[in-house]
Amino acid sequence: VQLDAMLYRRCLVDDSRGVGEPLNETYVVTMREWLVFSSPSKSSSLYRPASQSLAHPPVLLFGEGAAFAQPQAAAYTYAPMSSPLPANVQLLSLHTVEDNQVLVRLHHLFQVGEDALLSKPAAVDLNGLFSNVEVTNVTEVTLGSTLPVSKLNRLKWNTASSSSSSDVVLSPPLVLKAGAPILVQIEPTDTRTFLLEFKSTSKNTSNNNGIKVRLN
């Protein structure tokens, strides 16, 4: 088996491959690639998670200061997520809007029919995502977070078929009950964006290290 991977071309004359000019590029391209061998039916369940691990490796952070002179005073462990997401769902982004309010984007990693199990819609409990907090209000917004989905007016297109792709059935408003799960469904390849307001369920409004409750 022979595999050829072309990162870029270097030539002193146009090679008639669509660019229309010489490509005398002298920079060095360094890439890290993983090769996954599997049967076609199982390949997606392997390369999709692997691509996430490759694109988003763990980040090592270092610091210095007076607090680090006493490691027992500075060392602590904090995990904002209370439990793992479904294997086919990615936490695409988590942004603090203000104290006790965050913007969350959830993305389904798989396409329809790509995997027998992981291509199915996934259910996520928004009230069970984070540790020591309870969600008090949820607003689903557009992908750019500029408008609530409830106020979104999509364009209507005349199509040959009886149904138009613009006639999207939006999810019903989420009903919140104290302490109850807030379940949302993420369809294959779909990305849903939510503005969450929450309150702390711990006895103090700060954690054991004096840091005010923020999720990122």
C-alpha beads as a LAMMPS data file, in Angstrom:
LAMMPS data file: protein, C-alpha beads

216 atoms
215 bonds

1 atom types
1 bond types

-500.0 500.0 xlo xhi
-500.0 500.0 ylo yhi
-500.0 500.0 zlo zhi

Masses

1 110.0

Atoms # bond

1 1 1 0.000 0.000 0.000
2 1 1 1.371 3.426 -0.937
3 1 1 0.005 6.709 0.348
4 1 1 0.958 10.066 -1.156
5 1 1 0.253 13.231 0.818
6 1 1 0.892 16.622 -0.809
7 1 1 1.115 19.478 1.643
8 1 1 2.076 22.118 -0.915
9 1 1 3.688 22.358 -4.340
10 1 1 6.940 24.111 -5.232
11 1 1 7.703 24.826 -8.883
12 1 1 9.396 27.626 -10.818
13 1 1 6.838 27.595 -13.641
14 1 1 3.093 27.270 -13.714
15 1 1 2.216 23.566 -13.531
16 1 1 -1.191 24.044 -15.223
17 1 1 -3.077 22.814 -12.175
18 1 1 -5.307 25.811 -11.683
19 1 1 -3.168 28.374 -9.838
20 1 1 -1.965 30.234 -12.929
21 1 1 1.418 31.213 -11.473
22 1 1 4.665 29.639 -10.221
23 1 1 4.661 28.305 -6.671
24 1 1 8.160 28.949 -5.398
25 1 1 7.297 28.576 -1.729
26 1 1 10.234 28.026 0.587
27 1 1 8.554 27.837 3.966
28 1 1 8.504 24.612 5.978
29 1 1 5.199 22.957 6.793
30 1 1 5.114 20.740 9.874
31 1 1 2.055 18.609 10.404
32 1 1 1.052 15.850 12.761
33 1 1 -1.122 13.152 11.257
34 1 1 -2.687 9.981 12.620
35 1 1 -3.473 7.055 10.352
36 1 1 -6.512 5.007 11.390
37 1 1 -7.044 1.486 10.059
38 1 1 -10.507 0.035 10.498
39 1 1 -13.431 -1.452 8.655
40 1 1 -15.639 1.100 6.831
41 1 1 -18.534 0.518 9.222
42 1 1 -16.420 1.360 12.283
43 1 1 -14.013 3.938 10.875
44 1 1 -16.154 6.974 11.712
45 1 1 -16.397 6.000 15.374
46 1 1 -12.587 6.029 15.482
47 1 1 -11.450 8.939 13.337
48 1 1 -14.062 11.453 14.532
49 1 1 -12.952 11.329 18.211
50 1 1 -9.316 10.997 17.127
51 1 1 -9.541 14.178 15.046
52 1 1 -10.875 16.045 18.089
53 1 1 -7.985 14.803 20.223
54 1 1 -5.512 15.798 17.531
55 1 1 -6.988 19.260 16.977
56 1 1 -7.577 20.026 20.668
57 1 1 -4.773 18.503 22.754
58 1 1 -4.546 19.214 26.505
59 1 1 -3.156 22.648 27.307
60 1 1 -0.359 22.892 29.866
61 1 1 -0.370 26.086 31.933
62 1 1 2.452 27.289 34.145
63 1 1 2.770 30.220 36.510
64 1 1 4.866 31.746 39.185
65 1 1 4.202 33.919 42.169
66 1 1 4.177 34.085 45.933
67 1 1 1.332 31.570 46.197
68 1 1 3.413 28.880 44.507
69 1 1 6.034 29.131 47.237
70 1 1 3.533 27.137 49.313
71 1 1 2.191 24.421 46.971
72 1 1 -0.383 23.220 49.491
73 1 1 -2.017 26.671 49.406
74 1 1 -2.093 26.944 45.623
75 1 1 -2.839 23.390 44.539
76 1 1 -6.458 22.621 43.784
77 1 1 -8.538 20.630 41.352
78 1 1 -11.562 22.091 39.602
79 1 1 -13.629 20.399 36.902
80 1 1 -16.468 22.578 35.571
81 1 1 -18.173 19.640 33.849
82 1 1 -20.118 17.397 36.208
83 1 1 -20.215 14.457 33.777
84 1 1 -18.996 13.597 30.262
85 1 1 -21.060 14.559 27.249
86 1 1 -22.414 11.830 24.947
87 1 1 -19.679 10.361 22.758
88 1 1 -21.162 11.975 19.646
89 1 1 -21.495 15.503 21.069
90 1 1 -18.765 18.141 21.281
91 1 1 -18.743 21.168 23.561
92 1 1 -17.894 23.507 20.725
93 1 1 -17.560 26.637 22.852
94 1 1 -18.140 27.880 26.382
95 1 1 -17.975 31.634 26.929
96 1 1 -18.717 33.666 30.026
97 1 1 -21.076 36.488 29.108
98 1 1 -21.111 37.873 32.638
99 1 1 -21.054 36.437 36.142
100 1 1 -23.548 33.567 36.382
101 1 1 -24.281 33.641 32.640
102 1 1 -22.568 31.600 29.922
103 1 1 -22.943 30.898 26.227
104 1 1 -22.789 27.207 25.309
105 1 1 -22.562 25.675 21.838
106 1 1 -23.137 21.945 21.427
107 1 1 -22.240 20.206 18.167
108 1 1 -23.128 16.732 16.912
109 1 1 -19.967 15.207 15.452
110 1 1 -21.500 12.632 13.115
111 1 1 -23.472 12.710 9.879
112 1 1 -26.713 10.879 9.215
113 1 1 -26.018 7.205 8.549
114 1 1 -22.304 7.523 9.203
115 1 1 -22.348 5.205 12.205
116 1 1 -24.986 2.708 13.318
117 1 1 -25.066 4.072 16.869
118 1 1 -23.285 7.423 17.020
119 1 1 -25.227 8.957 14.112
120 1 1 -28.407 8.915 16.165
121 1 1 -29.704 12.138 17.787
122 1 1 -28.156 12.824 21.191
123 1 1 -29.885 14.078 24.331
124 1 1 -28.050 16.473 26.652
125 1 1 -29.216 17.651 30.081
126 1 1 -28.304 21.340 30.305
127 1 1 -29.015 21.335 34.022
128 1 1 -26.525 18.530 34.591
129 1 1 -23.599 19.898 32.584
130 1 1 -21.757 21.815 35.273
131 1 1 -20.757 21.157 38.858
132 1 1 -22.225 23.037 41.803
133 1 1 -24.614 25.161 39.746
134 1 1 -28.302 25.042 38.856
135 1 1 -29.578 26.499 35.599
136 1 1 -32.279 29.088 36.241
137 1 1 -32.961 30.272 32.696
138 1 1 -32.253 28.980 29.182
139 1 1 -32.529 30.907 25.921
140 1 1 -31.718 29.204 22.649
141 1 1 -30.077 31.693 20.302
142 1 1 -28.779 31.677 16.742
143 1 1 -25.316 30.331 16.014
144 1 1 -23.812 33.822 16.232
145 1 1 -25.770 34.435 19.474
146 1 1 -27.229 37.645 18.045
147 1 1 -30.915 36.696 18.201
148 1 1 -33.158 34.341 20.175
149 1 1 -34.336 31.472 17.999
150 1 1 -37.933 32.267 19.001
151 1 1 -37.635 35.597 17.148
152 1 1 -35.964 34.158 14.055
153 1 1 -37.858 34.731 10.803
154 1 1 -36.494 32.520 8.060
155 1 1 -36.826 33.365 4.382
156 1 1 -39.426 31.389 2.447
157 1 1 -38.267 29.968 -0.871
158 1 1 -40.397 28.651 -3.709
159 1 1 -39.179 25.135 -4.431
160 1 1 -40.219 22.305 -6.743
161 1 1 -40.948 20.020 -3.811
162 1 1 -43.863 20.478 -1.462
163 1 1 -41.610 21.111 1.522
164 1 1 -39.035 23.867 1.735
165 1 1 -35.752 23.602 3.596
166 1 1 -36.624 26.955 5.162
167 1 1 -39.697 25.461 6.816
168 1 1 -37.711 24.284 9.814
169 1 1 -39.726 23.089 12.783
170 1 1 -38.172 24.771 15.790
171 1 1 -37.965 23.051 19.149
172 1 1 -40.653 24.051 21.637
173 1 1 -39.656 26.460 24.436
174 1 1 -37.808 24.751 27.252
175 1 1 -39.781 24.365 30.474
176 1 1 -37.708 24.874 33.601
177 1 1 -38.476 23.279 36.939
178 1 1 -36.228 23.625 39.955
179 1 1 -33.747 20.765 40.050
180 1 1 -35.323 18.971 37.077
181 1 1 -33.360 17.931 33.962
182 1 1 -33.409 20.307 30.971
183 1 1 -33.120 17.922 28.041
184 1 1 -32.257 19.151 24.553
185 1 1 -31.795 17.012 21.459
186 1 1 -28.870 17.499 19.106
187 1 1 -29.474 16.154 15.603
188 1 1 -26.634 14.769 13.424
189 1 1 -24.248 17.521 12.210
190 1 1 -26.373 20.082 14.066
191 1 1 -25.035 22.865 16.278
192 1 1 -27.286 24.444 18.902
193 1 1 -26.408 27.528 20.925
194 1 1 -27.803 28.317 24.370
195 1 1 -27.517 31.233 26.753
196 1 1 -27.592 29.797 30.273
197 1 1 -28.193 31.669 33.492
198 1 1 -27.362 29.795 36.664
199 1 1 -26.977 30.042 40.399
200 1 1 -24.508 28.344 42.677
201 1 1 -25.731 25.342 44.658
202 1 1 -22.735 25.368 46.998
203 1 1 -22.894 27.007 50.408
204 1 1 -20.498 29.756 49.340
205 1 1 -20.567 31.902 46.182
206 1 1 -16.874 31.157 45.759
207 1 1 -14.977 27.891 45.733
208 1 1 -12.477 26.764 48.328
209 1 1 -9.737 28.854 46.761
210 1 1 -11.587 32.162 46.908
211 1 1 -12.295 32.253 43.190
212 1 1 -15.683 33.635 42.224
213 1 1 -17.942 31.165 40.436
214 1 1 -17.335 31.411 36.694
215 1 1 -17.444 28.448 34.343
216 1 1 -14.436 29.442 32.237

Bonds

1 1 1 2
2 1 2 3
3 1 3 4
4 1 4 5
5 1 5 6
6 1 6 7
7 1 7 8
8 1 8 9
9 1 9 10
10 1 10 11
11 1 11 12
12 1 12 13
13 1 13 14
14 1 14 15
15 1 15 16
16 1 16 17
17 1 17 18
18 1 18 19
19 1 19 20
20 1 20 21
21 1 21 22
22 1 22 23
23 1 23 24
24 1 24 25
25 1 25 26
26 1 26 27
27 1 27 28
28 1 28 29
29 1 29 30
30 1 30 31
31 1 31 32
32 1 32 33
33 1 33 34
34 1 34 35
35 1 35 36
36 1 36 37
37 1 37 38
38 1 38 39
39 1 39 40
40 1 40 41
41 1 41 42
42 1 42 43
43 1 43 44
44 1 44 45
45 1 45 46
46 1 46 47
47 1 47 48
48 1 48 49
49 1 49 50
50 1 50 51
51 1 51 52
52 1 52 53
53 1 53 54
54 1 54 55
55 1 55 56
56 1 56 57
57 1 57 58
58 1 58 59
59 1 59 60
60 1 60 61
61 1 61 62
62 1 62 63
63 1 63 64
64 1 64 65
65 1 65 66
66 1 66 67
67 1 67 68
68 1 68 69
69 1 69 70
70 1 70 71
71 1 71 72
72 1 72 73
73 1 73 74
74 1 74 75
75 1 75 76
76 1 76 77
77 1 77 78
78 1 78 79
79 1 79 80
80 1 80 81
81 1 81 82
82 1 82 83
83 1 83 84
84 1 84 85
85 1 85 86
86 1 86 87
87 1 87 88
88 1 88 89
89 1 89 90
90 1 90 91
91 1 91 92
92 1 92 93
93 1 93 94
94 1 94 95
95 1 95 96
96 1 96 97
97 1 97 98
98 1 98 99
99 1 99 100
100 1 100 101
101 1 101 102
102 1 102 103
103 1 103 104
104 1 104 105
105 1 105 106
106 1 106 107
107 1 107 108
108 1 108 109
109 1 109 110
110 1 110 111
111 1 111 112
112 1 112 113
113 1 113 114
114 1 114 115
115 1 115 116
116 1 116 117
117 1 117 118
118 1 118 119
119 1 119 120
120 1 120 121
121 1 121 122
122 1 122 123
123 1 123 124
124 1 124 125
125 1 125 126
126 1 126 127
127 1 127 128
128 1 128 129
129 1 129 130
130 1 130 131
131 1 131 132
132 1 132 133
133 1 133 134
134 1 134 135
135 1 135 136
136 1 136 137
137 1 137 138
138 1 138 139
139 1 139 140
140 1 140 141
141 1 141 142
142 1 142 143
143 1 143 144
144 1 144 145
145 1 145 146
146 1 146 147
147 1 147 148
148 1 148 149
149 1 149 150
150 1 150 151
151 1 151 152
152 1 152 153
153 1 153 154
154 1 154 155
155 1 155 156
156 1 156 157
157 1 157 158
158 1 158 159
159 1 159 160
160 1 160 161
161 1 161 162
162 1 162 163
163 1 163 164
164 1 164 165
165 1 165 166
166 1 166 167
167 1 167 168
168 1 168 169
169 1 169 170
170 1 170 171
171 1 171 172
172 1 172 173
173 1 173 174
174 1 174 175
175 1 175 176
176 1 176 177
177 1 177 178
178 1 178 179
179 1 179 180
180 1 180 181
181 1 181 182
182 1 182 183
183 1 183 184
184 1 184 185
185 1 185 186
186 1 186 187
187 1 187 188
188 1 188 189
189 1 189 190
190 1 190 191
191 1 191 192
192 1 192 193
193 1 193 194
194 1 194 195
195 1 195 196
196 1 196 197
197 1 197 198
198 1 198 199
199 1 199 200
200 1 200 201
201 1 201 202
202 1 202 203
203 1 203 204
204 1 204 205
205 1 205 206
206 1 206 207
207 1 207 208
208 1 208 209
209 1 209 210
210 1 210 211
211 1 211 212
212 1 212 213
213 1 213 214
214 1 214 215
215 1 215 216
